[in-house]
Amino acid sequence: MVGAIVATGLMSFCGVMVETAMNITFPTLMREFRIGTSTVQWMTTLYLLVVAVMVPLSATLKRRFKMRNLFLVAISLFIAGVIIDGLAPAFWVLLLGRGIQGLGTGIALPLMFNIILERVPASKRGMMMGVGTMITGVAPALGPTFGGLVVGAMSWRFIFAFLLPVLIVALGLGVSCIEQKSVPVAAQIDQLSVVLIVVTFCGLIFGISNWGAQPFISLPVAGALAVGVLALIWFTHRCLTISVPIINLRLFRNPAFVEALLAFACVQIGSLSLSFLLPNYIQLVNHSSALIAGLVVLPGAAVGAVVGPLSGRWYDVAGARAPLRTSAVISLLGTVGLWLLGNQLVNLAILFLYTLFMFGRGVGFGNIMTVGLNQLPTTDYADGNAIFNTVQQFTAALGISMAAAIVAAGQAHSTSQVVGTINGSVHSFAVLALLTIIELVVLWHVTRKNISPANA
């Protein structure tokens, strides 16, 4: 069981590692390919969009195919994408490689949590969910520093080259350790639902990402958002009317599940927004190197990763109230601090406030997911897991697109890139502080009755 979790976790690790490592290289890519902020962010946003489109299919794929075969397809796609990106001669080729990597990660990511949900007893599930989130949480801790070191010493292309040995280890573990407990059954994938998911996510993200550079009443902004909303309404209606939907949206009738999902979305938007905002602020405003930017955000990402399993154990012993409320309060202190000091953020202040935010995120992230899934009957775990992972990837893309749009708007309305980046970052920090307040209110309500594994 542990080997299977590590195998799927290592692949997810590589996906998040290259994501945060490439965030550090955005200023370098902007210079090399002569592109702007609103364009370079698609390196991460496209990847997250593809993952978000694939994850809803996870419950159907799990029922239809053997888990080992799914893993082999996933890791083969990811390796192909890594090779394409390492050799990419143009920015569009980089995007193509990232998209292929997203296909692989979108299949593999839910496998890890499905294995935990199926094989780990409820009394230990919080800790193991924490281990699962730690595996993917260590990657953002190492990614910025790894990216800064590689860019400073060699070329950004070696970021992809160094992932290959890790992927080979994951491949070996997956082949030897992933076992099939349930018998695959015939399950059809509703193709129209897949198309509607793609149109929904692409419309919403494309509209938001263009908001900073285009007027709201325009085809790239309001038009794209309208298309996304209409596709979402159609998708919702279809899922509620067909016999075997891609996502069981009837789970949204469970108020506690929905509240946990909302808090989870707020945490993820904040986390990914900051992973974009802070490295760029450090390089463009404070004029530090990519390596320094990576080192500044390293402690925060590392603390967030290490705290995950410990907070999961805290949940197993004490229930949900203490860890979830504590996480939201600490995260709020971090985002409010960034907002209030945003006009004059020295690197030391960024290091402290980001570490504070990530400590809060680490305490709450895995536990919020555990609380939400524990509101469901065991037969709905796969669908609930698919919903959580879909929201995780979509809100990650949303967070980066939103932050990039706000910063791009600040830069467009200023004659100085430094001043524009500061103004855009401060406005982004204010939005994140508001989202953290929403998270705090929701979690306070969710935990008005202490939830523990024993009564979940």
C-alpha positions in Angstrom: 0.0 0.0 0.0 2.8 2.4 1.0 4.6 1.8 -2.3 1.5 2.4 -4.3 0.9 5.7 -2.5 4.5 6.8 -3.0 4.5 5.8 -6.7 1.4 7.9 -7.5 2.6 10.6 -5.1 6.0 10.9 -6.8 4.4 11.5 -10.1 2.2 14.2 -8.6 5.4 15.5 -6.9 7.0 15.9 -10.3 4.0 17.8 -11.6 3.9 20.3 -8.7 7.7 20.5 -8.6 8.0 21.6 -12.2 5.0 24.0 -11.7 6.6 25.9 -8.9 10.1 25.6 -10.4 8.9 27.2 -13.6 7.1 30.0 -11.6 10.6 31.2 -10.6 11.7 31.3 -14.3 8.8 33.4 -15.5 10.9 36.6 -15.7 13.6 34.6 -17.6 11.0 33.2 -20.0 9.4 36.6 -20.5 12.8 37.9 -21.7 13.8 34.9 -23.8 10.5 34.5 -25.6 9.6 38.2 -25.5 6.2 37.7 -23.9 4.3 39.5 -21.1 2.9 38.6 -17.7 -0.5 37.6 -19.0 1.0 35.2 -21.5 3.7 33.6 -19.5 1.3 32.5 -16.7 -0.3 30.1 -19.2 2.7 27.8 -18.5 1.1 26.9 -15.2 -2.5 27.8 -16.0 -2.8 25.5 -19.1 -1.3 22.6 -17.1 -3.8 23.1 -14.3 -6.7 23.4 -16.7 -5.9 20.1 -18.4 -5.5 18.4 -14.9 -8.9 19.9 -13.9 -10.5 18.5 -17.1 -9.1 15.0 -16.5 -9.7 14.7 -12.8 -13.6 14.5 -13.1 -13.1 11.4 -15.3 -11.2 9.7 -12.5 -14.2 8.0 -10.9 -15.3 6.6 -14.2 -11.8 5.6 -15.2 -11.3 3.9 -11.9 -14.4 1.8 -12.3 -13.5 0.9 -15.9 -9.8 0.2 -16.0 -7.2 -1.5 -13.7 -5.4 1.1 -11.5 -1.9 -0.2 -12.7 -2.8 0.3 -16.3 -4.1 3.8 -15.6 -0.9 4.6 -13.8 1.2 3.3 -16.7 -0.7 5.5 -19.2 -0.4 8.5 -16.9 3.3 8.3 -16.3 4.0 7.6 -20.0 2.2 10.8 -20.9 4.0 12.8 -18.3 7.4 11.6 -19.4 6.6 12.5 -23.0 5.6 16.0 -21.9 8.8 16.4 -19.9 10.9 15.5 -22.9 9.0 17.9 -25.2 9.4 20.8 -22.8 13.1 20.1 -22.3 13.7 20.4 -26.1 11.1 23.1 -26.8 12.3 25.7 -29.4 9.3 28.0 -29.0 6.9 29.1 -26.3 3.9 27.3 -27.9 5.9 24.0 -27.8 6.4 24.6 -24.1 2.7 24.9 -23.7 2.1 21.7 -25.6 4.4 19.8 -23.3 2.8 21.2 -20.2 -0.6 20.2 -21.6 0.6 16.6 -22.1 2.0 16.5 -18.6 -1.4 17.7 -17.4 -3.1 14.7 -19.0 -0.8 12.4 -17.0 -1.1 14.1 -13.7 -4.9 14.4 -14.1 -5.1 10.6 -14.2 -2.5 9.9 -11.5 -3.4 12.4 -8.8 -6.8 10.9 -7.8 -5.3 7.4 -7.8 -3.2 8.3 -4.7 -6.2 9.5 -2.7 -8.4 6.7 -3.9 -5.8 4.2 -2.6 -5.8 5.9 0.8 -9.6 6.1 1.0 -10.0 2.4 0.0 -7.3 0.7 2.1 -6.7 2.9 5.2 -9.0 2.5 8.2 -11.0 5.6 9.3 -9.0 5.9 12.5 -5.7 6.5 10.6 -7.2 8.2 7.5 -6.4 11.7 8.7 -2.7 11.0 9.1 -2.4 9.1 5.7 -4.3 11.9 3.9 -1.7 14.2 5.5 1.1 12.0 4.2 -0.5 12.1 0.8 -0.7 15.9 0.8 2.8 16.1 2.2 4.2 14.1 -0.8 2.7 16.7 -3.1 3.4 19.5 -0.6 7.2 18.9 -0.5 7.3 19.6 -4.2 6.4 23.3 -3.9 8.9 23.6 -1.1 11.7 22.3 -3.3 10.5 23.7 -6.6 11.3 27.4 -6.3 14.8 26.7 -4.9 15.4 23.9 -7.4 14.3 26.2 -10.3 16.4 29.1 -9.0 19.5 26.9 -8.7 19.1 25.4 -12.2 18.4 28.8 -13.9 21.4 30.4 -12.1 23.8 27.6 -12.9 22.6 26.1 -16.2 19.4 26.6 -18.2 15.7 26.4 -17.4 15.6 23.4 -19.7 17.4 21.2 -17.2 14.5 21.6 -14.8 12.7 19.0 -17.0 15.8 16.9 -17.5 16.3 16.4 -13.8 12.7 15.1 -13.3 13.3 12.0 -15.5 15.2 9.9 -12.8 12.3 10.5 -10.3 9.8 9.5 -12.8 11.7 6.3 -13.6 11.7 5.4 -9.8 7.9 6.1 -9.7 7.4 3.9 -12.7 9.2 1.0 -11.0 7.3 1.4 -7.8 4.0 1.6 -9.6 4.5 -1.6 -11.6 5.5 -3.6 -8.6 3.2 -2.1 -5.9 -0.1 -1.0 -7.3 -2.7 -3.8 -6.9 -6.3 -4.1 -8.0 -8.8 -4.7 -5.2 -12.0 -4.1 -7.1 -13.1 -5.8 -10.3 -13.3 -3.4 -13.3 -16.8 -2.9 -14.7 -18.0 -1.5 -18.0 -18.5 2.2 -17.6 -19.2 4.6 -20.4 -17.7 8.1 -20.5 -20.3 10.7 -21.6 -18.4 12.6 -24.4 -20.7 15.6 -24.3 -20.0 16.1 -20.6 -16.3 16.1 -21.3 -16.7 18.7 -24.0 -18.8 20.9 -21.6 -16.2 20.6 -18.9 -13.5 21.8 -21.3 -15.6 24.7 -22.5 -16.6 25.6 -19.0 -13.0 25.7 -17.6 -11.4 27.3 -20.7 -14.1 30.0 -21.0 -13.9 31.0 -17.3 -10.1 31.0 -17.1 -9.6 32.6 -20.5 -12.0 35.4 -19.5 -10.4 36.0 -16.2 -6.8 35.9 -17.5 -7.7 38.6 -20.2 -9.5 40.8 -17.7 -6.3 42.7 -16.9 -5.4 43.6 -20.5 -8.9 43.9 -22.0 -12.1 45.9 -21.1 -14.7 43.8 -19.3 -17.3 44.4 -22.0 -15.3 42.6 -24.8 -15.3 39.2 -26.5 -12.1 38.0 -24.8 -13.5 38.8 -21.3 -17.3 39.0 -20.9 -17.8 36.8 -24.0 -15.5 34.1 -22.7 -17.0 34.2 -19.2 -20.5 34.0 -20.7 -19.6 30.9 -22.7 -18.1 29.3 -19.6 -21.1 30.0 -17.4 -23.6 28.7 -20.1 -21.5 25.5 -20.5 -21.4 25.1 -16.7 -25.2 25.4 -16.6 -25.6 22.9 -19.4 -23.1 20.5 -17.8 -24.9 20.7 -14.4 -28.3 19.9 -16.0 -26.8 17.0 -17.9 -25.2 15.5 -14.9 -28.4 15.6 -13.0 -30.5 14.0 -15.8 -28.4 11.2 -17.2 -28.1 7.8 -15.4 -24.3 7.7 -15.2 -22.8 11.2 -15.0 -19.1 11.9 -15.0 -19.4 13.7 -11.7 -22.2 12.9 -9.2 -23.3 16.5 -8.6 -26.0 15.2 -6.2 -23.3 15.2 -3.6 -23.7 19.0 -3.5 -27.0 18.4 -1.7 -24.9 17.7 1.4 -24.3 21.1 3.1 -21.3 20.0 5.1 -19.6 18.6 2.1 -20.2 21.9 0.1 -19.0 24.0 3.0 -15.7 22.0 3.2 -15.3 22.3 -0.5 -15.8 26.1 -0.4 -13.1 26.5 2.3 -10.8 24.2 0.3 -11.2 26.4 -2.8 -10.4 29.5 -0.8 -7.2 27.9 0.5 -6.1 26.7 -2.9 -6.7 30.1 -4.6 -4.6 31.8 -2.0 -1.8 29.2 -2.1 -1.4 29.3 -5.9 -1.8 33.0 -6.2 1.0 33.6 -3.8 3.2 31.0 -5.6 2.9 33.3 -8.6 2.9 36.7 -6.9 5.8 36.5 -4.5 8.6 35.1 -6.8 7.7 37.8 -9.3 7.6 40.5 -6.7 11.0 39.4 -5.3 12.6 39.6 -8.8 10.8 42.5 -10.5 10.4 44.8 -7.5 13.2 43.8 -5.1 15.6 43.1 -8.0 16.7 39.8 -6.5 17.9 36.8 -8.5 15.8 33.7 -9.3 17.9 31.8 -6.7 17.2 34.3 -4.0 13.5 34.2 -4.9 13.5 30.5 -4.5 15.3 30.6 -1.2 12.9 33.2 0.2 9.8 31.1 -0.4 11.5 27.8 0.5 10.9 28.0 4.3 7.2 28.6 3.9 6.6 25.8 1.4 8.7 23.4 3.5 6.8 24.2 6.7 3.5 23.8 4.9 4.6 20.3 3.6 5.9 19.1 7.0 2.9 20.3 9.0 0.5 18.3 6.9 0.9 14.8 8.4 1.2 16.2 12.0 -2.0 18.2 11.6 -3.7 15.0 10.2 -2.7 13.2 13.4 -4.0 16.2 15.4 -7.4 15.7 13.6 -7.4 12.0 14.3 -6.9 12.6 18.0 -8.8 15.8 18.7 -11.4 16.1 15.9 -11.7 18.9 13.3 -12.5 22.0 15.3 -9.1 22.9 16.7 -6.9 22.3 13.6 -9.3 23.9 11.1 -10.0 27.0 13.1 -6.3 27.4 13.9 -5.4 27.0 10.3 -7.8 29.7 9.1 -6.7 32.3 11.8 -3.0 31.8 11.1 -3.5 32.0 7.3 -5.5 35.2 7.7 -2.6 36.8 9.7 -0.3 36.0 6.8 -2.5 37.4 4.0 -3.5 40.6 6.0 0.2 41.2 6.7 1.1 40.9 3.0 -1.7 43.3 2.1 -0.8 45.9 4.8 3.0 45.8 3.9 2.5 45.3 0.2 4.0 48.6 -0.9 7.3 48.0 0.8 7.8 44.2 1.2 11.4 43.5 1.8 12.5 39.9 1.3 12.7 39.1 5.0 9.1 40.3 5.5 8.0 38.1 2.6 9.8 35.1 4.1 8.1 35.5 7.5 4.6 36.3 6.2 4.6 33.5 3.6 5.8 31.0 6.2 3.0 32.1 8.4 0.4 31.6 5.6 1.8 28.3 4.6 1.9 27.0 8.2 -1.8 27.8 8.4 -2.4 26.1 5.0 -0.5 23.0 6.1 -2.6 22.7 9.2 -5.9 22.9 7.3 -5.5 21.7 3.8 -5.6 17.9 4.1 -7.9 18.1 7.1 -10.5 20.1 5.1 -10.5 17.4 2.4 -10.8 14.7 5.1 -13.7 16.4 6.8 -15.5 16.9 3.5 -15.1 13.3 2.3 -16.1 11.9 5.7 -19.5 13.5 5.3 -20.2 11.0 2.5 -21.0 7.3 2.5 -18.1 5.1 1.5 -19.8 4.3 -1.9 -19.5 8.0 -2.8 -15.8 8.4 -1.9 -14.5 8.1 -5.5 -17.0 10.8 -6.7 -16.3 13.0 -3.7 -12.5 12.6 -4.3 -13.0 13.5 -8.0 -14.9 16.7 -7.0 -12.2 17.8 -4.5 -9.4 17.1 -6.9 -11.2 18.9 -9.8 -11.9 22.0 -7.6 -8.2 21.9 -6.4 -6.9 22.1 -10.0 -9.5 24.5 -11.3 -9.1 26.9 -8.4 -5.3 26.7 -8.7 -5.6 27.8 -12.3 -8.2 30.4 -11.3 -5.8 31.8 -8.6 -2.9 32.2 -10.9 -5.0 33.7 -13.7 -6.6 36.1 -11.3 -3.3 37.2 -9.8 -1.7 37.5 -13.2 -4.7 39.6 -14.5 -4.6 42.0 -11.5 -0.8 42.4 -11.8 -1.0 42.9 -15.6 -3.7 45.6 -15.0 -1.4 47.3 -12.5 1.5 47.2 -15.0 -0.7 48.5 -17.8 -1.8 51.5 -15.8 1.7 52.5 -14.8 4.7 53.8 -16.7 7.0 51.8 -14.4 7.0 48.0 -14.3 8.1 48.1 -10.7 5.3 50.5 -9.6 2.7 48.6 -11.6 3.8 45.2 -10.1 3.6 46.7 -6.6 0.1 48.1 -7.2 -1.1 44.9 -8.8 0.4 42.8 -6.0 -1.2 44.9 -3.3 -4.7 44.6 -4.9 -4.1 40.8 -5.2 -3.2 40.5 -1.5 -6.4 42.4 -0.6 -8.4 39.8 -2.6 -6.6 36.9 -0.9 -7.2 38.4 2.6 -11.0 38.6 1.8 -11.0 35.0 0.6 -9.2 33.9 3.8 -11.9 35.7 5.9 -14.5 33.7 3.9 -12.5 30.5 4.7 -12.5 31.4 8.4 -16.2 32.0 8.6 -17.0 28.8 6.7 -14.7 26.6 8.8 -16.0 28.1 12.0 -19.5 27.1 10.9 -18.5 23.7 9.8 -16.9 22.9 13.1 -19.6 24.3 15.4 -20.1 20.6 16.3 -16.7 19.0 16.6 -16.2 16.4 13.8 -14.0 13.4 14.6 -13.2 10.2 12.6 -15.2 8.3 15.1 -18.5 10.1 14.4 -17.8 11.1 10.8 
